[in-house]
Amino acid sequence: MFAKTFEKFNYSSLLISSLLILGITFYYTSLEIKWSFVESKILNGSLIFGALMLTNYSIDTITRQFTIERSSRKAYHLFIIPISLLCAIPMESVDLKFILSSTGVWAAWRNMRIFIEQTNNTKRIKRLFDAIILLSFSSLIILDNLIIFFYPLLVLITTNIKKDLKYFIIIFITPLIILPSAYAFLSFLSLDSYLFSSYFFADQTQAIDEYNSVPNSSRFFLTLLTEYKFNLTYSSVPIFILFLLFVISFIMKYLRTYSMRRRILDLVGVLFMILTSLFFSMDQQLSGSEFHYLSLPIVYMISQLFVKKIKSLYVNFIFVLLIASIVTFKFLL
């Protein structure tokens, strides 16, 4: 069934994956759109479908080209991508800024992975520049994405890539040029309210228990220290199953990976996964759109389960388990 269809990358597997994403897009457009540049349902649908397909392309590039065994590039990830989207699918509304900004982040990470694999310095600079531009534009939508600039720096410092001053100039100077310029331009057009959303740096105040009022920039840390609790319900069971598969896959991949560079990249992905999950799980108004930020590490790592030859029975069991949990906990209960 699933094992046979997605065993190899071909037009059939790509078409089925694209149709599933189109179906998810159609469902998204039937919900309330919390944030968007336009009011047209067709234009919003086009934005969502384009973003999801670009995410699909970025994940496909990383998963197929940078697996441990490059001779075993199966296409199971093309089915895991829409499944992971269904696990995190919002039931009441869609926050488009999370979808668009996460797409920019994963397109940037795709360029970073190609940057790491390149040996030609000129091509490396081009890929790094593309990655930083994409991260900068993601930061225009959600300002907190500036934190993600830490990851390219971490990769440069910890890997065996020859250190070039141009790399650090690109990482630091590019966002310093793009962000203030964009803010000034959008403020002049009175469009700045559509962008620069933030969890950490918002100016509003919020009451927290015995504190009279604290700025939202401190909300994350105060909540973590005083009253942290997971804001996850039974509808999050499919996400929990994905996380469990993620942990199993990471342990298996880490044990059979001997390259220190690949181990560091995997640990960076796990660190991002933990911090992002911890942060979003505290949101009392969690919609589900936030978990688009976890799509690449989840899909990439779970795909490692299928790198080694595995019986189709087990592949089908995993996919049926995920589908059954989604139908039961997301749509029936």
C-alpha positions as CSV (number, residue, x, y, z in Angstrom):
1,M,0.0,0.0,0.0
2,F,2.0,3.0,1.3
3,A,5.3,1.1,1.2
4,K,4.9,0.3,-2.5
5,T,3.7,3.8,-3.5
6,F,6.5,5.8,-1.8
7,E,9.3,3.3,-2.0
8,K,11.0,5.3,-4.7
9,F,10.9,8.9,-5.7
10,N,9.0,9.2,-8.9
11,Y,6.2,11.2,-10.5
12,S,3.5,9.1,-8.8
13,S,4.8,9.7,-5.2
14,L,5.3,13.4,-6.0
15,L,1.8,13.7,-7.5
16,I,0.1,12.0,-4.5
17,S,2.1,14.2,-2.0
18,S,1.1,17.3,-3.9
19,L,-2.5,16.3,-4.1
20,L,-2.5,15.7,-0.3
21,I,-1.0,19.1,0.3
22,L,-3.6,20.6,-2.1
23,G,-6.3,19.0,0.1
24,I,-4.8,20.4,3.3
25,T,-4.7,23.8,1.6
26,F,-8.4,23.6,0.7
27,Y,-9.2,22.7,4.3
28,Y,-7.1,25.6,5.6
29,T,-9.0,28.1,3.4
30,S,-12.3,26.9,4.9
31,L,-11.1,28.1,8.3
32,E,-10.8,31.6,9.7
33,I,-7.5,33.3,8.6
34,K,-6.1,35.2,11.5
35,W,-3.4,37.1,9.7
36,S,-2.9,37.8,6.0
37,F,-2.0,40.5,3.5
38,V,-5.2,39.9,1.5
39,E,-8.8,39.0,2.1
40,S,-9.4,36.9,-1.0
41,K,-9.8,33.2,-0.2
42,I,-8.3,32.3,-3.5
43,L,-5.1,34.4,-2.9
44,N,-4.8,33.1,0.6
45,G,-5.1,29.6,-0.7
46,S,-2.4,30.3,-3.3
47,L,-0.1,31.6,-0.6
48,I,-0.7,28.6,1.6
49,F,-0.3,26.1,-1.2
50,G,2.9,27.8,-2.5
51,A,4.3,27.9,1.0
52,L,3.6,24.3,1.7
53,M,5.0,23.2,-1.6
54,L,8.2,25.2,-1.0
55,T,8.5,23.6,2.4
56,N,7.9,20.2,0.7
57,Y,10.7,21.0,-1.8
58,S,13.1,22.1,0.9
59,I,12.5,19.0,3.0
60,D,12.7,16.7,0.0
61,T,16.1,18.2,-1.0
62,I,17.6,17.8,2.5
63,T,16.1,14.3,3.1
64,R,17.0,12.7,-0.2
65,Q,20.4,14.3,-0.7
66,F,21.8,14.3,2.8
67,T,20.8,10.9,4.1
68,I,23.4,8.6,5.7
69,E,23.2,6.1,2.8
70,R,22.8,8.1,-0.4
71,S,22.1,5.0,-2.4
72,S,18.9,4.5,-0.4
73,R,16.9,7.6,-1.1
74,K,13.4,6.5,-0.6
75,A,10.4,8.8,-0.9
76,Y,8.6,8.0,2.3
77,H,9.1,11.6,3.4
78,L,6.8,12.8,0.7
79,F,4.0,11.0,2.6
80,I,5.3,12.0,6.1
81,I,5.2,15.7,5.1
82,P,1.4,15.9,4.6
83,I,0.8,13.5,7.5
84,S,2.8,15.8,9.8
85,L,0.8,18.8,8.6
86,L,-2.4,16.9,9.4
87,C,-1.2,16.1,12.9
88,A,-0.7,19.8,13.6
89,I,-3.8,21.0,11.6
90,P,-5.7,23.8,13.4
91,M,-9.3,23.1,14.0
92,E,-10.7,26.7,14.3
93,S,-8.4,29.1,12.6
94,V,-5.2,29.5,10.6
95,D,-2.4,31.8,11.5
96,L,-0.7,32.4,8.1
97,K,2.3,34.2,9.5
98,F,3.6,30.9,11.1
99,I,3.1,29.1,7.8
100,L,4.9,31.7,5.7
101,S,7.7,32.4,8.2
102,S,8.5,28.7,8.8
103,T,8.6,28.2,5.0
104,G,11.3,30.9,4.8
105,V,13.2,29.3,7.7
106,W,13.3,25.8,6.0
107,A,14.2,27.3,2.6
108,A,17.0,29.0,4.4
109,W,18.1,25.8,6.1
110,R,18.1,24.0,2.7
111,N,20.6,26.6,1.4
112,M,22.6,26.2,4.6
113,R,22.9,22.4,4.1
114,I,24.0,22.9,0.5
115,F,26.4,25.5,1.8
116,I,28.0,22.9,4.1
117,E,28.3,20.4,1.3
118,Q,29.8,22.8,-1.2
119,T,33.6,22.9,-1.7
120,N,33.7,26.0,-4.0
121,N,34.0,29.1,-1.8
122,T,32.1,31.3,-4.3
123,K,29.1,29.0,-4.4
124,R,29.3,28.7,-0.6
125,I,29.0,32.5,-0.3
126,K,26.0,32.5,-2.6
127,R,24.2,29.8,-0.7
128,L,24.9,31.5,2.7
129,F,23.7,34.9,1.3
130,D,20.5,33.3,0.1
131,A,20.0,31.6,3.5
132,I,20.5,34.8,5.4
133,I,18.1,36.8,3.1
134,L,15.4,34.2,3.6
135,L,15.9,34.3,7.4
136,S,15.8,38.1,7.3
137,F,12.5,38.1,5.5
138,S,11.1,35.5,7.9
139,S,12.1,37.8,10.7
140,L,10.1,40.6,9.0
141,I,7.0,38.4,9.7
142,I,7.9,37.1,13.1
143,L,10.7,39.1,14.8
144,D,11.6,36.3,17.1
145,N,13.1,34.4,14.1
146,L,16.2,36.6,14.7
147,I,17.1,33.9,17.3
148,I,17.4,31.4,14.5
149,F,20.5,33.3,13.2
150,F,22.3,31.6,16.1
151,Y,22.1,28.3,14.2
152,P,24.1,29.3,11.1
153,L,26.7,30.7,13.5
154,L,26.7,27.5,15.5
155,V,27.3,25.5,12.3
156,L,30.2,27.7,11.2
157,I,31.9,27.5,14.6
158,T,31.5,23.8,15.3
159,T,32.0,22.3,11.9
160,N,35.3,21.9,10.0
161,I,34.4,24.5,7.4
162,K,37.3,26.9,6.8
163,K,36.4,30.2,8.5
164,D,36.1,33.1,6.1
165,L,35.5,36.6,7.3
166,K,33.0,37.1,4.5
167,Y,30.7,34.4,6.1
168,F,30.4,36.4,9.3
169,I,30.0,39.7,7.5
170,I,27.0,38.2,5.6
171,I,25.4,36.8,8.7
172,F,25.6,40.0,10.7
173,I,25.4,42.8,8.1
174,T,22.6,41.4,5.8
175,P,19.8,41.5,8.5
176,L,21.1,44.9,9.8
177,I,20.5,46.3,6.3
178,I,17.2,44.5,5.4
179,L,15.3,44.8,8.7
180,P,15.6,48.6,9.5
181,S,15.1,49.5,5.8
182,A,12.0,47.3,5.5
183,Y,10.6,48.7,8.8
184,A,11.2,52.3,7.7
185,F,9.6,51.7,4.3
186,L,6.6,49.8,5.7
187,S,6.1,52.4,8.4
188,F,5.9,55.1,5.7
189,L,3.2,53.1,4.0
190,S,1.5,52.4,7.3
191,L,1.9,48.6,6.7
192,D,4.2,47.9,9.6
193,S,1.3,46.6,11.7
194,Y,1.1,43.5,9.4
195,L,4.7,42.5,10.1
196,F,7.2,42.3,13.0
197,S,4.9,40.2,15.2
198,S,6.7,39.0,18.4
199,Y,6.3,36.9,21.5
200,F,9.4,38.2,23.2
201,F,9.5,41.8,22.3
202,A,5.8,42.9,22.4
203,D,5.0,46.1,24.4
204,Q,1.6,45.0,25.8
205,T,1.4,44.0,29.4
206,Q,0.0,40.8,30.9
207,A,-0.9,39.8,34.4
208,I,0.8,36.7,35.7
209,D,-0.3,35.4,39.1
210,E,1.2,37.5,41.9
211,Y,3.0,39.8,39.5
212,N,1.0,43.0,38.9
213,S,2.0,43.3,35.3
214,V,5.0,42.3,33.3
215,P,6.0,43.0,29.7
216,N,5.4,40.2,27.2
217,S,9.2,40.1,26.6
218,S,9.5,38.5,30.0
219,R,6.4,36.2,29.7
220,F,8.3,33.2,28.4
221,F,10.9,33.2,31.3
222,L,8.4,34.0,34.1
223,T,6.0,31.3,32.9
224,L,8.9,28.9,32.7
225,L,10.0,29.6,36.2
226,T,6.6,29.9,37.9
227,E,3.7,28.2,36.3
228,Y,4.8,26.2,33.3
229,K,2.4,23.6,32.1
230,F,1.9,21.9,28.7
231,N,-1.1,23.3,26.9
232,L,-1.8,20.1,25.0
233,T,-5.1,18.2,24.7
234,Y,-6.2,14.8,23.4
235,S,-6.1,16.3,19.9
236,S,-2.3,16.4,20.3
237,V,-2.0,12.6,20.5
238,P,-0.9,12.4,16.8
239,I,1.8,15.0,17.5
240,F,2.9,12.9,20.5
241,I,3.2,9.8,18.2
242,L,5.3,11.9,15.8
243,F,7.6,13.0,18.7
244,L,8.0,9.4,19.8
245,L,9.0,8.3,16.3
246,F,11.3,11.3,16.2
247,V,13.1,10.2,19.4
248,I,13.4,6.6,18.2
249,S,14.7,7.7,14.8
250,F,17.2,10.1,16.3
251,I,18.7,7.5,18.6
252,M,19.0,5.0,15.7
253,K,20.6,7.6,13.4
254,Y,23.0,9.0,16.0
255,L,24.3,5.5,16.8
256,R,25.1,4.7,13.1
257,T,26.5,8.1,12.3
258,Y,30.2,8.4,12.5
259,S,30.7,11.9,11.0
260,M,31.1,14.5,13.7
261,R,29.7,17.2,11.4
262,R,26.5,15.2,10.8
263,R,26.1,14.5,14.5
264,I,26.4,18.2,15.2
265,L,23.8,19.0,12.6
266,D,21.5,16.4,14.1
267,L,22.0,17.8,17.6
268,V,21.3,21.3,16.3
269,G,18.0,20.0,14.9
270,V,17.1,18.3,18.2
271,L,17.9,21.5,20.1
272,F,15.7,23.5,17.8
273,M,12.9,20.9,18.2
274,I,13.0,21.0,22.0
275,L,13.2,24.7,22.4
276,T,10.4,25.4,19.9
277,S,8.1,22.7,21.3
278,L,8.7,24.0,24.8
279,F,7.9,27.6,23.8
280,F,4.8,26.9,21.8
281,S,3.4,24.4,24.3
282,M,3.0,27.2,26.8
283,D,0.8,29.3,24.5
284,Q,-2.8,29.2,25.9
285,Q,-4.2,30.0,22.5
286,L,-2.4,27.4,20.5
287,S,-3.9,27.1,17.0
288,G,-1.7,24.4,15.5
289,S,-0.2,26.6,12.8
290,E,2.8,27.0,15.1
291,F,3.9,23.4,14.6
292,H,4.8,24.1,11.0
293,Y,8.1,25.2,12.6
294,L,8.7,21.5,13.5
295,S,7.9,20.0,10.0
296,L,11.5,19.7,8.7
297,P,13.2,18.2,11.8
298,I,10.3,15.8,12.3
299,V,10.1,14.6,8.7
300,Y,13.9,14.4,8.2
301,M,14.5,12.4,11.3
302,I,11.5,10.0,11.0
303,S,12.6,9.4,7.4
304,Q,15.8,7.9,8.8
305,L,13.7,4.9,10.0
306,F,13.3,3.9,6.4
307,V,16.9,4.4,5.2
308,K,17.8,0.7,6.0
309,K,15.8,-1.9,4.3
310,I,12.5,-2.4,6.2
311,K,9.6,-4.8,5.6
312,S,6.6,-3.2,4.0
313,L,4.5,-4.5,6.8
314,Y,6.2,-2.3,9.3
315,V,6.1,0.7,7.0
316,N,2.3,0.3,6.4
317,F,1.8,-0.2,10.2
318,I,3.5,3.1,11.0
319,F,1.5,5.1,8.4
320,V,-1.8,3.4,9.3
321,L,-1.2,4.2,13.0
322,L,-0.6,7.8,12.2
323,I,-3.6,8.1,10.0
324,A,-5.9,6.3,12.5
325,S,-4.7,8.6,15.3
326,I,-5.3,11.7,13.2
327,V,-8.8,10.6,12.2
328,T,-9.7,9.6,15.7
329,F,-8.3,12.4,17.8
330,K,-8.4,15.3,15.4
331,F,-11.7,14.8,13.6
332,L,-13.9,12.4,15.5
333,L,-13.4,13.2,19.2
